[in-house]
Amino acid sequence: MSADTLPEILEQSYEAHGAAPALLHEGRWLTFAETAKLAQGLHALLAEHGAAQGDRVVVHLENGVTTWLLDQALLGFGLVRVAVSARLHVLEVAAICLDAEAAVVCADPGQADQLRAALRDAGARTVVVSLDADRPPDLSGAEPTVLARPHPDDVAMLMYSSGTTGAPKAAVVTQGAWVARTRNSLAHLPPVTEADTVVLAAPAAHFAGSVALDCFLQGARMVIERRFDADAVLDLVDQHDGTVVPLVPVLLARLVDAATARPTSGRHLRCLPYGGSAVSTDVLVRGARRFPGVLTQFYGLAEALAPLTVLSPADHDEAAASRLGSAGRFVDGVEHRVNDGVLTVRGPMVMPGYWRRPDLDAQVLSDGWFTTGDQAAVDDDGYLRLTGRSSDVIVSGGYNIQPREVEQVIERIPGIAEVAVAGVPDREWGEAVHAFVVVNADPLRDKETLTAVLRDACAGAVASYKKPRHVHVRNSLPRNHYGKVDRRALRESVAPEPPTKEKE
């Protein structure tokens, strides 16, 4: 890959794979050449609504053929892609449009009118273009357009964070940073060719869509599913000889569960890349057993693009708890250091700054180094272990406790499907450690049994002050629009309890 910008890479891909199948649509394969023409038509449509090179375009759509083509229309023609979760409320989308000063927002027909009203109330001048995620508009009369020629330092995307409070905050992604990310991604995936088929069912606006685009640029064909259902994904994998299924951890767990009950499914799978949040050791052990040589973990952030580190298929297959509890080793070109327990990184995939937020830049950027906010340690073999976020630290009885270190103990217990640990205000301790668990074993459904098992496990692995003082059984864990556990929602779901005396 010799190009330095996304339009150049897309152009090379269209030319190299022109007649090859690229995208499944209504039962037939569109070629790369047809895909290029449809993306060109979508760009012409956006131009008709006032979007010019360098303008921000917000995409608020479910997965679909149109959504996939729209990404190419933006990235290939120098428009700034602002992809947001389809689950965001229209008021949240309107706030992002206002912050980004977006020229256009592409939205589902069912939400277009609500979004127009929200934009009007917010004082944004963004034009709403109604698009069906599954069915591209008739673009046969579109005027031909030419691919853009941006500079590597030009803005390619704005990535809005998954934060649950405060004003919208976007990391700036340059053309050069995304190209560097693409190269590193492909260097750590199995070689991808026209023989590969990607099944994209995780949200395309985030990690899974990024990896899918990497594969597409190498000639892989795309099968796109609107929403994730594990059995439906396995059906598509089997029907189309799927080789790559990019996922986020919560969806990986569901796929592993479904595949365990279907031992003959997925025989052609070569790669299950995942990233975006923590994942239990149990899921990885079972996943590596069911799909040996297939799991690959990427770690990164909106501000410092994945993969910063990679946990390889070989690392998964060794099934060593010390390795599976890590985020892998750093890729070439990424410098790292740990200051006061917090990971700091520098390299070509680090953002130049937040979108028009110099106040935030001053807090996290210095001489190209970005302070991630992730509490971390690097072992003698170079494996990165993440122990939590600085903002998630629980202060109980004067002690600092990282939720992740407690979660990693609990998630190894057989019968624990999911766990999240959070601090809840407590009159005696300041904050008390609460464990919220989803169980899949009947004995653990008994509250007293579950509490005893969790405390015994923690007593053998962490300091006594870190063990959960309260345990809550949940049918599921609340997650934000980006699939990450919402600890704030967990904290707010529990009323502070009267103080209890407990001997340490």
C-alpha positions in Angstrom: 0.0 0.0 0.0 1.9 3.0 -1.3 -0.7 5.7 -1.0 -0.7 8.4 1.7 -4.4 9.3 1.7 -7.7 7.5 1.7 -8.9 8.7 -1.8 -5.7 7.3 -3.3 -6.1 4.0 -1.5 -9.7 3.7 -2.6 -8.8 4.5 -6.2 -6.0 1.9 -6.2 -8.5 -0.7 -4.7 -11.2 0.0 -7.3 -8.6 -0.3 -10.1 -7.0 -3.5 -8.8 -10.3 -5.3 -8.1 -12.6 -3.7 -10.6 -14.4 -6.8 -11.9 -14.3 -8.8 -8.6 -17.4 -9.1 -6.4 -17.4 -6.4 -3.7 -20.7 -6.1 -2.0 -23.8 -8.3 -1.7 -27.0 -6.4 -2.5 -30.4 -7.9 -2.9 -29.1 -11.3 -3.8 -26.4 -10.4 -6.2 -22.8 -9.3 -6.0 -21.9 -5.7 -7.0 -18.4 -5.4 -8.4 -15.8 -3.0 -7.1 -16.4 -1.0 -10.3 -20.1 -0.8 -9.6 -19.4 0.1 -6.0 -17.2 2.9 -7.0 -19.9 4.3 -9.3 -22.5 4.2 -6.6 -20.2 5.9 -4.1 -19.6 8.6 -6.7 -23.3 9.0 -7.1 -23.8 9.4 -3.4 -21.1 12.0 -3.3 -22.9 13.9 -6.1 -26.1 13.8 -4.0 -24.3 15.2 -1.0 -22.7 17.9 -3.2 -26.2 18.9 -4.4 -27.1 19.5 -0.7 -24.1 21.8 -0.2 -21.3 19.4 1.0 -17.9 20.4 -0.3 -14.4 19.0 0.3 -13.4 19.5 4.0 -17.1 19.8 5.2 -18.2 17.6 8.0 -21.0 15.0 7.2 -22.6 13.2 10.0 -23.8 9.6 9.4 -26.6 8.4 11.7 -27.6 5.1 10.1 -27.9 1.4 10.9 -25.6 -1.0 9.0 -26.5 -1.4 5.4 -25.4 -1.3 1.8 -26.1 2.5 1.6 -24.2 3.1 4.8 -21.2 1.2 3.4 -21.3 3.1 0.1 -21.7 6.4 2.0 -18.5 5.8 3.8 -16.7 5.5 0.5 -18.4 8.6 -0.8 -17.1 10.6 2.1 -13.6 9.1 2.4 -13.0 9.0 -1.3 -14.0 12.6 -2.0 -12.4 14.5 0.9 -15.5 15.0 3.0 -15.0 14.6 6.7 -16.7 11.5 8.0 -18.5 11.8 11.3 -20.0 8.4 11.9 -22.1 8.1 15.1 -24.0 5.2 16.7 -27.4 4.6 15.2 -28.6 4.2 18.8 -28.0 7.9 19.6 -31.1 10.0 20.4 -31.8 12.7 17.8 -31.0 15.3 20.4 -27.6 13.8 20.8 -27.1 13.7 17.1 -28.2 17.4 16.8 -25.6 18.4 19.5 -22.9 16.6 17.5 -24.0 18.3 14.3 -23.8 21.7 16.0 -20.4 21.0 17.5 -19.0 19.7 14.2 -20.6 22.5 12.2 -21.8 19.8 9.9 -23.0 20.6 6.4 -25.1 17.5 6.1 -26.4 14.7 8.3 -27.6 11.5 6.7 -30.4 9.9 8.6 -33.0 7.2 8.4 -36.3 8.4 6.9 -38.2 7.5 10.1 -36.1 10.0 12.1 -35.5 12.7 9.5 -38.3 15.0 10.6 -37.5 14.6 14.3 -33.8 15.4 13.5 -34.7 18.5 11.5 -36.8 19.8 14.4 -33.9 19.0 16.9 -31.4 20.8 14.6 -33.7 23.8 14.3 -34.1 24.0 18.0 -30.3 23.6 18.5 -29.6 26.5 16.1 -27.7 24.2 13.7 -27.8 24.9 9.9 -27.1 21.2 9.0 -29.1 19.9 6.1 -30.8 16.5 6.7 -30.6 14.0 3.8 -32.9 11.1 4.3 -31.4 7.7 3.2 -32.5 4.1 3.6 -29.6 2.2 5.0 -30.4 -0.9 3.0 -31.5 0.6 -0.4 -29.3 3.2 -2.1 -31.2 6.0 -3.9 -31.5 6.0 -7.7 -28.2 7.6 -8.7 -28.3 6.9 -12.4 -28.6 10.6 -13.3 -25.7 11.8 -11.1 -23.1 14.0 -12.6 -19.6 12.4 -12.7 -17.2 13.6 -10.0 -13.5 13.0 -9.4 -11.8 11.7 -6.4 -10.3 14.3 -4.0 -6.6 14.9 -3.5 -6.3 15.9 0.1 -3.0 16.3 2.0 -2.0 13.6 4.6 -2.5 16.3 7.4 -6.0 17.1 6.3 -8.9 16.0 8.5 -10.4 12.7 7.4 -12.8 12.0 10.3 -14.1 13.3 13.6 -14.5 10.5 16.2 -16.9 11.5 19.0 -16.1 9.8 22.3 -18.3 7.4 24.1 -18.4 9.6 27.2 -21.8 9.8 29.0 -21.5 13.3 30.4 -20.5 16.8 29.3 -20.5 18.4 25.9 -19.7 16.5 22.7 -15.9 15.8 22.3 -14.3 14.7 19.0 -10.9 13.4 18.3 -9.5 14.7 15.0 -8.3 11.9 12.6 -6.1 13.0 9.8 -5.7 11.2 6.4 -2.1 10.2 7.4 -3.2 8.8 10.8 -5.9 6.6 9.2 -3.5 5.3 6.5 -1.0 4.4 9.3 -3.7 2.7 11.2 -4.8 0.7 8.0 -1.2 -0.4 7.4 -0.8 -1.6 11.0 -4.1 -3.4 10.9 -3.3 -5.3 7.8 0.1 -6.2 9.1 -1.5 -8.0 12.0 -4.4 -9.7 10.2 -3.9 -12.8 8.0 -3.2 -11.9 4.4 -6.5 -10.7 2.9 -7.3 -11.3 -0.8 -10.3 -11.4 -3.2 -10.9 -14.9 -1.8 -12.0 -13.5 1.5 -15.6 -12.7 2.6 -16.2 -10.3 5.5 -19.5 -10.6 7.4 -20.1 -7.2 9.0 -22.8 -7.3 11.7 -21.3 -5.3 14.5 -21.9 -1.5 14.2 -20.0 -0.2 11.2 -19.5 3.2 12.7 -16.9 1.9 15.1 -14.1 -0.8 15.4 -15.8 -3.5 13.2 -16.4 -1.1 10.3 -12.7 0.0 10.4 -11.4 -3.6 10.1 -14.0 -4.4 7.5 -12.8 -1.4 5.4 -9.2 -2.6 5.7 -10.2 -6.0 4.3 -12.3 -4.4 1.5 -9.3 -2.3 0.4 -7.5 -5.6 -0.1 -10.2 -7.0 -2.3 -12.4 -8.8 0.2 -16.2 -9.0 -0.5 -18.7 -7.6 2.0 -21.8 -9.2 3.4 -23.6 -6.7 5.7 -26.2 -7.5 8.3 -28.3 -4.6 9.8 -28.0 -5.8 13.4 -26.1 -8.5 15.2 -27.7 -11.8 15.9 -25.2 -14.6 16.6 -27.1 -17.4 14.9 -27.9 -15.2 11.9 -24.2 -14.3 11.6 -23.2 -17.9 11.7 -25.8 -18.6 9.0 -24.3 -15.9 6.8 -20.8 -17.2 7.5 -21.8 -20.7 6.4 -23.8 -19.6 3.4 -21.1 -17.3 2.0 -18.0 -19.1 3.2 -17.2 -16.1 5.5 -13.6 -15.8 6.5 -13.5 -12.6 8.6 -16.0 -11.4 11.2 -14.9 -8.2 13.1 -16.6 -7.8 16.5 -16.6 -6.0 19.8 -16.2 -8.2 22.9 -19.8 -8.4 24.0 -20.7 -9.7 20.5 -17.7 -12.0 20.5 -19.1 -13.6 23.6 -22.5 -14.2 22.0 -20.9 -15.6 18.9 -18.8 -18.0 20.9 -21.9 -19.2 22.8 -23.8 -19.7 19.6 -20.9 -21.4 17.9 -20.4 -23.8 20.8 -23.9 -25.2 20.1 -23.1 -25.4 16.3 -19.9 -27.3 16.1 -19.9 -27.5 12.3 -20.5 -23.7 11.7 -17.7 -21.3 10.7 -15.4 -23.9 9.1 -13.9 -21.2 6.7 -13.3 -18.6 9.4 -9.7 -17.3 9.3 -10.0 -14.2 11.5 -12.2 -12.9 14.4 -10.7 -9.5 15.1 -12.2 -7.8 18.2 -11.6 -4.7 20.2 -13.2 -1.7 22.0 -13.6 -2.9 25.6 -12.5 -5.5 28.1 -13.4 -9.1 27.6 -13.5 -12.0 30.0 -10.8 -14.6 30.1 -13.5 -17.3 30.0 -14.8 -16.0 26.7 -11.3 -16.0 25.2 -10.5 -19.5 26.4 -13.7 -20.9 25.0 -13.3 -18.8 21.8 -9.8 -20.0 21.2 -10.8 -23.6 21.8 -13.8 -23.3 19.3 -11.8 -21.2 16.7 -8.1 -22.0 17.1 -5.7 -19.7 15.4 -8.5 -17.2 14.6 -8.9 -14.6 17.4 -7.0 -11.3 17.2 -7.4 -8.5 19.7 -6.7 -4.8 18.8 -6.3 -2.1 21.4 -6.7 1.6 20.7 -8.8 4.7 21.3 -10.4 7.4 19.3 -7.5 9.6 20.1 -4.9 7.0 19.3 -6.1 4.6 16.7 -6.2 0.8 17.0 -4.1 -1.2 16.8 -1.7 0.3 19.3 -1.2 -3.2 20.6 -2.2 -6.6 19.3 -2.9 -9.9 21.1 -2.1 -12.4 18.3 -3.9 -15.7 17.5 -0.8 -17.6 18.9 -1.2 -15.7 22.2 -4.9 -16.7 22.4 -4.1 -20.3 21.6 -1.5 -20.6 24.4 -4.5 -19.9 26.7 -2.2 -18.6 29.4 -4.2 -16.4 31.8 -1.4 -13.9 32.0 -1.5 -13.4 28.2 -5.3 -13.5 27.8 -5.7 -10.9 30.5 -3.5 -8.5 28.5 -4.0 -6.3 25.5 -1.0 -7.8 23.7 2.2 -6.1 22.5 2.8 -2.8 20.9 3.0 -2.5 17.1 5.9 -1.0 15.3 6.1 2.8 15.3 4.2 3.3 18.6 6.2 4.7 21.5 4.9 4.1 25.0 5.6 4.9 28.6 3.7 4.5 31.8 3.7 7.6 34.1 2.3 7.3 37.6 0.5 4.1 36.4 -1.1 5.8 33.4 -0.3 4.8 29.8 1.1 7.5 27.5 1.7 6.9 23.7 3.2 8.7 20.7 3.2 7.8 17.1 1.6 8.4 13.7 -1.8 7.2 14.8 -2.2 9.7 17.6 -4.5 12.6 17.0 -3.2 16.1 16.5 -5.9 17.3 19.0 -9.6 17.5 19.7 -11.9 19.3 17.4 -11.7 22.9 18.5 -11.0 22.1 22.1 -7.6 23.6 23.0 -8.5 23.4 26.6 -8.6 19.6 26.4 -5.5 19.4 24.2 -3.5 21.0 27.0 -4.6 18.3 29.4 -3.7 15.3 27.4 -1.1 16.2 24.7 2.5 17.2 25.1 5.2 17.0 22.4 3.2 14.5 20.5 2.6 12.3 23.6 -1.0 11.5 24.4 -2.1 10.6 27.9 -4.7 7.8 27.4 -6.3 7.8 30.9 -5.9 4.0 31.0 -4.2 2.6 34.1 -1.7 0.2 32.8 1.5 -1.8 33.2 3.9 -3.4 30.7 5.5 -6.8 31.7 9.0 -7.9 30.9 7.8 -9.6 27.6 6.3 -6.3 26.4 2.6 -7.3 27.0 0.3 -4.4 28.0 -2.1 -5.0 30.9 -4.9 -2.5 31.3 -6.2 -2.3 34.8 -8.9 0.4 34.3 -9.6 4.0 33.6 -8.4 6.8 35.8 -11.9 8.1 36.0 -13.3 4.7 37.2 -11.0 4.5 40.3 -13.0 3.5 43.4 -11.8 5.2 46.6 -12.9 3.0 49.5 -11.7 3.6 53.1 -8.8 5.7 51.7 -7.7 2.9 49.3 -7.7 3.3 45.5 -9.2 0.3 43.7 -9.4 -0.3 40.0 -12.6 -2.0 39.0 -10.9 -4.0 36.2 -8.5 -5.8 38.6 -11.5 -7.1 40.6 -13.5 -7.9 37.4 -10.6 -10.1 36.1 -10.8 -12.2 39.2 -14.5 -12.7 39.1 -14.8 -13.4 35.4 -12.6 -16.4 35.8 -15.2 -18.1 38.0 -17.1 -20.8 36.1 -20.7 -19.8 35.6 -20.1 -16.0 35.4 -21.2 -14.7 32.0 -20.5 -11.0 32.6 -19.3 -8.8 35.5 -18.8 -5.1 36.1 -17.5 -3.5 39.3 -18.3 0.0 40.4 -18.1 2.2 43.4 -21.3 3.2 45.1 -21.4 6.1 47.7 -21.3 4.6 51.2 -21.5 6.5 54.5 -18.8 4.4 56.2 -16.3 3.8 53.4 -16.9 6.8 51.1 -17.4 4.3 48.3 -18.2 0.6 48.6 -17.2 -1.9 46.0 -20.3 -3.4 44.2 -20.1 -6.3 41.8 -22.9 -6.6 39.1 -22.9 -10.0 37.6 -24.8 -12.0 34.9 -24.7 -15.7 35.7 -25.3 -18.8 33.6 -25.1 -21.5 36.3 -28.0 -22.3 38.6 -26.1 -22.6 41.8 -24.8 -19.1 41.5 -28.4 -17.7 41.2 -28.6 -18.0 45.0 -27.5 -14.7 46.4 -25.7 -16.1 49.4 -23.9 -18.7 47.4 -22.9 -16.2 44.7 -21.6 -13.7 47.3 -19.5 -16.4 49.1 -18.0 -17.7 45.8 -17.1 -14.2 44.7 -15.5 -13.3 48.0 -13.5 -16.5 48.2 -12.2 -15.9 44.7 -11.2 -12.3 45.5 -9.7 -13.4 48.9 -7.3 -15.6 47.0 -6.2 -13.0 44.4 -6.6 -9.4 45.6 -6.3 -7.4 48.8 -9.2 -7.8 51.2 -10.3 -4.2 50.9 -10.9 -4.8 47.1 -13.5 -7.6 47.5 -17.1 -6.7 46.7 -19.1 -5.6 49.7 -22.3 -6.0 47.8 -23.2 -8.3 44.9 -26.1 -7.8 42.5 -27.4 -10.3 40.0 -28.6 -8.8 36.7 -30.1 -10.2 33.6 -27.8 -8.0 31.5 -25.4 -5.1 32.1 -26.3 -1.6 30.9 -24.1 -0.4 28.0 -23.7 2.9 26.3 -24.2 3.5 22.6 -20.7 2.2 21.9 -21.2 -1.1 23.6 -19.2 -0.3 26.7 -20.5 -1.1 30.2 -22.1 2.0 31.6 -20.7 2.2 35.2 -22.6 5.4 35.9 -25.9 3.7 35.2 -24.8 0.8 37.5 -23.9 3.2 40.3 -27.2 5.1 39.9 -29.2 1.8 40.0 -28.3 1.2 43.6 -29.4 3.3 46.5 -26.6 3.8 49.1 -27.1 1.3 51.9 -26.7 1.8 55.7 -23.1 1.4 56.8 -22.0 -2.2 57.8 -19.1 -3.1 60.0 -16.8 -5.7 58.5 -13.5 -6.9 59.9 -10.8 -6.6 57.3 
